[in-house]
Amino acid sequence: MIKNPISATIPLDADGVHHGFLRLPYSRDDSAWGSIMIPISVIQNGSGPTALLTGANHGDEYEGPIALQELAVTLTAAQVSGRIIIVPAFNFPAFRAGTRTSPIDKGNMNRSFPGRPNGTPTEKIADYFQRTLLPLADVAVDFHSGGRTLDFVPFAAAHIQDNKANEAACFAAMDAFNAPYSVQLLEIDNAGMYDTAVEDMGKVLVSTELGGGGSSTAKSNAIAKKGLRNILIYYGILQGEMEIAPTIKLDVPDGDCFIFSETDGMHEPVVDLGEIVSKGDVVARVWPVDRTGIAPTEYRAGRGGILISRHFPGLVKSGDCVAVIGVDVSVPKVENTRAA
């Protein structure tokens, strides 16, 4: 088996608080023996569950890195029962560039699993997670938002899976995160996803979409921080009471929830995030940009529900997702049964 070239500069299995790097050798024009230095913190105290916490899987999404940087600098080992592995910037080259994909190899980290130890830098990072970090984890939290091209109502998400026992565990952890919206999600393209890699190992995964537009807000950052603390309490890694507020639980059951543009042009939102729509309602228009006197193309909801996502920039291209509809479903009460 080919060995992955990434090495950790700190121990992954020692008690205490350790801050360091995952060092990936990377020879380039400006540094013949250079490295990509991916920040990592490990906080461990005795035995207990391990939480693997990641942000910036896509480099233009910021709630995760903010919440995780704060967690790394504020937690002491005495507060922890078990282990917390924190990687605030999963796709570090993309994070430094402020782009969705890596500027080095155009790698989309969330489509690069299981990775390759002798592949591109993005594939090497994916392989290290696949073979070294994920086997250590009991639960993984991977923070996302819409980046520069989408905007979302703030939600935590768990996936529909063939493994119903693991699906139920993921749904329970999603409820514990307790974002304003909670989405049980059928992915339209799960090949190569980090989420799929986690779930295929039988591990619990909670993902999020907490906003968008290539920035964060005070509200979205607060949701990330609260949800992170809730998850760690739910798993007994931190002590305390979970902060639980009402959440709107949504289902994204099929392709009718997604609306894609078939034209280039100027995007006009017709419905705002969080608003209720009926099947057939116009949710967006796309206007031509190169002439007047031509009516816009209208895009209609394929089913009734709540608008949970919309295209963000003012211009849109054919094939871009312009809107996503979520279907409101019942919300059970969340109790912290794990830490009892």
PESUL-V805465 format. One record per residue. PSI is psi in degrees with one decimal (* if undefined). Layout:
PSI
PSI
This chain:
134.8
134.4
136.6
136.1
-9.6
137.3
144.8
136.0
-3.2
159.5
144.5
-4.7
30.6
141.1
150.5
-174.1
123.1
126.7
131.5
-141.2
153.7
113.4
118.2
110.1
133.3
100.0
130.6
176.0
-39.0
2.1
94.1
-37.5
41.7
175.6
152.7
122.0
103.6
116.2
141.3
144.2
142.0
123.3
117.6
143.4
99.6
-159.8
159.7
-179.5
158.8
128.3
127.0
115.0
124.8
146.0
171.8
37.2
-39.8
133.3
-7.7
29.1
125.2
-15.5
-43.2
-54.1
-37.7
-50.2
-38.4
-36.1
-41.3
-42.3
-43.4
-32.3
-14.3
-25.8
141.9
159.1
-33.8
-22.6
-11.0
139.4
100.4
-137.0
140.1
122.5
121.2
121.0
93.2
-29.1
85.1
-57.5
79.2
-42.7
-39.3
-40.2
-44.2
-28.9
-11.9
32.9
158.7
-44.4
166.1
133.2
-14.3
-49.9
7.7
21.9
128.5
108.8
-34.5
11.7
22.2
5.0
145.5
3.4
-179.7
133.2
-19.6
26.8
-150.7
167.5
-41.0
-42.6
-34.1
-40.1
-45.2
-44.3
-38.7
-42.3
-45.0
-43.7
-19.0
-51.6
-45.3
-38.7
-20.0
-19.3
146.4
-36.2
141.1
135.6
120.9
110.3
131.1
159.5
-169.8
-6.1
-152.0
-10.5
-7.4
159.8
143.3
153.1
148.8
114.1
152.9
151.9
147.5
153.7
148.8
129.2
158.1
-34.1
96.0
-29.3
-44.5
-36.8
-46.0
-40.3
-38.6
-40.9
-40.6
-41.2
-37.8
-44.7
-37.8
-36.8
-41.7
51.1
166.1
-30.0
147.0
125.9
123.9
118.5
129.4
109.7
137.2
-15.1
89.9
5.0
127.6
5.2
144.7
-42.5
-47.3
-40.3
-42.7
-49.5
-35.8
-22.4
-1.7
21.2
157.9
132.2
133.1
128.1
172.1
161.9
109.4
18.1
-137.6
-160.9
11.1
22.2
-172.6
172.4
166.3
-39.9
-46.9
-35.4
-38.6
-38.5
-43.1
-45.5
-44.1
-45.7
-39.5
-46.4
-41.4
-45.3
-44.2
-34.9
-42.5
-37.4
2.8
10.7
-34.8
155.8
156.8
-174.5
133.4
144.2
105.9
127.3
165.4
140.7
147.7
116.9
130.9
153.0
140.1
83.8
-20.6
-178.9
-17.4
-15.4
-18.0
136.3
125.0
141.3
142.2
8.4
156.6
151.6
-158.8
125.4
126.2
108.2
135.5
-25.1
138.5
160.0
138.6
-7.8
151.0
136.3
156.1
157.9
130.4
-11.0
143.0
124.3
-19.4
153.1
148.8
116.9
145.7
149.0
-7.9
5.3
159.8
172.3
10.9
128.8
153.1
160.1
129.7
140.5
127.4
152.9
131.5
-9.7
165.7
156.0
-148.0
134.4
113.2
-12.2
149.6
154.5
142.7
-54.7
163.2
-22.2
146.5
151.7
155.2
130.7
-16.2
144.3
124.1
-22.9
154.3
135.1
133.0
144.8
125.1
128.7
170.9
156.2
112.3
158.2
138.6
130.0
144.2
77.2
-24.1
-41.7
-1.6
*
